[in-house]
């Protein structure tokens, strides 16, 4: 097969304690025809000096300073300087499996255009991985192993942000890093879904995802839950909502209330249902809450499920199936 150039796009900011390990994992890739476009997003530690030393030793590493501010500007700048036939992203605090690039490239060359190569991920941390991240890893890898990632896209980001690769033409088709919307990785996953990029199944762990207390996804306001819900609602209305059908929200907890508020702001009518007897018959935001059994009286409804409890979700799913409602057509889990 061909030996095309792969562009690796990496923003970094104050990750000096992790950069050496990250860069070594890139330099030691079994596929050697790559370029690393790595952008310093105004670091105040010695991160720039570390990358500069690597760039002096390996001309495949192109070090740039961010002319804007933030990860989207950094990614946009990196992409504008890239030349690769294939595009991938890497985080400066993570580690690549030695065969990551070669395996993903082989998958793309085998399957052709309109495909996205993925890898299983493994979280690691000196402090140990919490239950939430362990569950996310297990859930994400289960989807990726089947290439069934989009089936639960409204729950959480189904494409691991530092572990995807696709052809440059397909990346352009999806809008690259043009949108100025956070969380940028989740927005990109929705654009992959929108443009029908098929996820290639894999059973290979290709990315080691580092967790620590100051990582951006834990501390940056751009990754707060309210941004996720706004993104979900907007893409749902664009891609899956059918205005001719009645729309319901199932659940009146914090997330259900946020979804309801977002729909009202967008002038989208809905019927609110729940299974909490203390809330049924009450009004929230001037909307009457019905029993979940009201769903059975509606003609061909769609339902956004905002209930987070795992056991309750299973019960809800069984009830929806008993009504012959299908996932990602008739009902959508938003958490």
N, C-alpha and C positions, 0 to 999 in steps of 0.2 A: 504494500500500500504506500501511498504518498507519505512524505515526511514534512507536513505543513508547519508553519510558524504558529505557535500558540501565544497569545497575549494574556499575561496575568496582570490584573489591575488590583493594586493594593494601596489604600490610604493608611496613614499611620499618624498617631498623635500620642506622645508620651508613653510609648510601650517599650522603652529601652530594655527592661528586664526580660522581655520575651523575644525581641527581634532577632537575636543571634540564632536561636533555635528555629525560628520561623524561616529565616533566610537560608540556613543550612539545609532545611528540608526541601527547599526549592532548588537550590544549587545541585542537590544530590538526586534529582529526578532521573528516572531511567530514560524518559523522553527528553532529549537535550535541546531540541530546536524550539526554544521559547524565548520570550522577552518579558522582563518584569518591569512594568511601569509603576513605580512606587512614589507616592505623593505625600510629602510632609505637610500635615495640616496644622502648622504653627506650633510645633512641639516646643516645650520649654525645658525638657531634660536633654540627655545626650543621644536621643534617638537618631537625629540627623547624622551625627558623627559615626554612629555604628553602621548605618546604611551606606554612608559615603565610603567607608573603608571596604565594604563588600563590593560596591560599584567600581572602585579602583581596581579590584582584583578580577572582576567578571564584567565584561562589557555588555553582557546581555541585560544587566541591571541598569535601568535608566531612572535616576533620582531627580525629582522635580519638587519645587515648593509650590504649595497651593496659592494661587492668585486670588482665590475667593476665600470662603470660610465654610467649614462643615463637610460632612462625608459626601453629600451629593455633588458639591462643587469639585471635591477631590476626585471622585470617580469620573465625573464628566471630563475633567482635565486629563486624567489618565487615559481615558478612551480616545480622546482627540489626538493623543500622541502615539497611539498604538498602530501596529501594522499587521497584526496576525490575522490569519484566515479564520481562526477559532478564538473565542473570547471566554475567559473565565475570571473569577474574582477570588481573592485571597485576603484573609484578615491577618494583620501583622502580629497578633498574639497567638496564632494557631500553628498547627503542624500538619504538613502534607504527608500522606503515605508515599513511600518512594516510587510507587507505580501509579500514582493518582492520575497524572497527565496522560500517560500511555493508555491506561484502561479507559478513561473517558473519551480520548481521541478515537480509540478503536471502536467503541460503541457508536460514536457519531458517524464514523466512516462506514460502519456496517449498516446502520439504519437509514442514513441519508438525511435530506433536508426535512425541516419541520419537526425535528426531534431535539430533545434536550437530554444531555447526559448528566446523571446524578451519581452520588455515592452515599453509602451509609456513613453515619457520623458516630463518633464516640466522644462524649463529654469527659473531661478530666479536670481535676483541681487538687491543689495541695491540701485544701481544707475539706476535701470530700464533696461529692455531688449530692445536692439536696433531692428530696423526693420529687419535687416539681420538675426539675431538669431531667431526672431519670425517666419520669413518665413521658416527657416530651420527646426524649431520644427514642424511647421504645415505640411511641406512636408514630413518629416521623419515619423511623426505619422500617416499620411494618408497611407503611404506605409505599415507600421507595422500593422495597423488595418486590412489590407487585406492579410498580409503575402506576399506582392508583392514586397518586398524590392529590389530584383535583377533586376527588370524591368527598374530601372534608376540608376544602379550602376556606370555608367560612368559619371554621373553628379556630384556626391558627395558621401561621405561615407554613406552607407545605413544601417549600423549596428551601433547603438550607443555604443561607445567603453566601457562605464561602465555599460551597461545594456543588457547583453547576458548571456546565460548559455547553456552548452551542456555536453554530456557524455564524460568522459575522453578518451574513445576509439576513439570517433569522433574527439575530439580535437587533438589527436595524428595523426589521419589520415590527418588532415589539416595542420600538420607541427608545431603545438603549437607555441612557440615563437622562433623557430629555425632561421628563416630568420632575417638577420641583416639589415632590410630596413625600412626607415621612408617614410611617416607616418605609424607607425606600426599598428594602428587601421584600416586604409584603406586597407593596405596590407592583414591583417587578413580577412577583409570582402571579398576581392577578392578570398582568399583561401577557404572560406566557399562556395562561389559561384562556384569555380572551382571543388570542391569536392561534389557539389550538396547536401549541407545541407539545408533541407527544413525549411523555416521560418514559425513558428507557429503564426497565427494571434492572436492578443489580443486587447482588448479595455481598458485595465487597465493601468493607470499611475503608474509606479513602481519605477521611478527614478527622483530625483530632481537634476537638473544639474546646478551648480552654475557658473555664469559668473562674471568675474572681470578683471581689466585691466592687471594684471600680470600673468594670467593663461598661461600655457605653449603653448596652441594652438594659443595664441595671440602673444607671444614673442619669441618662439623658432624657429630658422631658419629651423629646420627639418620639420616644418609644413607650410613652404612657398608654394605658389601656384605652383611654377615650379616643386616641388617634386610630387605634385598631378598629374600633366600632364605627367610626366615621368612614373609614376605608371600606369596611365590609358592607355597610348600608349603601354607599354610593355605587360600588361594583355590583351589588345585588340588583339595585334598581336598573343598572345599565344592561346587565347580562342575563339575569334569570327572572326578574319580575315580569308578570303578565298582568297588565292593568285591567284586563277584562275579567279577571278572577278575584274573588274576595281574598284579602290578605289578613292574616292573623299574626299576632305576637303571642307566644306562649311563655308566660312567666312575667312576674311583676317585681322582681328583685332589682338590684342596682343596675344590672345590664339591660334588663327588660325596660326599665324606665328610660335609660339612655337611648335605646333603640326607638322607643316610642317618641321621645322628644325629637330625635333626628328625623323621623318620618313626618312628624307634624311640621317641622321647620321646612320640609320639602313638599308640603301639601299633599302627602300621600295618605289616602284614607286607609284605616285598618280597624280590625276588631280585636279587642284585647281579651285573652282568656288565661286562666290559671287554675291550679288545683288547691289553692290556699283558701279554706273556708272563711278566714278572717278578712280576705280581700274581695271575695266574690260579692257582687252587688254594690261595691263601693266605687267611687270615682277617683281617678288619678289623671291630672292634666285635663280635666273635664271629659275623660273617657270612662265609660262604664266597663267594669270588669265582669266577664261572664265565666261560668264554669267551663272547664275544658270540654265537657260533653256538648257544648254549643257548636263545636267544630263539626259534629256529625250532622247538623242541620243546614250547613252551608253547602252551596253547589260548587263543587270542584275548587276548593280553596287551596291557597298556598299558605305555608306557615313558617315563620321564623321562630325557632326555639331558643330561648335565652336562659334556660335552666342549666345551672352549672353542675349540680350534684350528679355524680356518675351513676348511682343506682336509679335516681329519678329519670335520667336520660334513657336508660335501658327500658324502663317502664313506658316512657313516652314513645320511644321508637316502636315498641310492640303495639301500642295503641294505634299509632299512625299506620302501621302495616295492616292492622285489623280493618282499617278504613280503606285499605288498598291504595295508600299514598306512598309514593316512591321518593327516595332520597335524591336530592339535587334537581328534582322536578317539582315535587309537591311540598317538601319540607326541607329546611336548611338549619342545621345546628350552628349557632353563632358563638358557642363556647363549649 
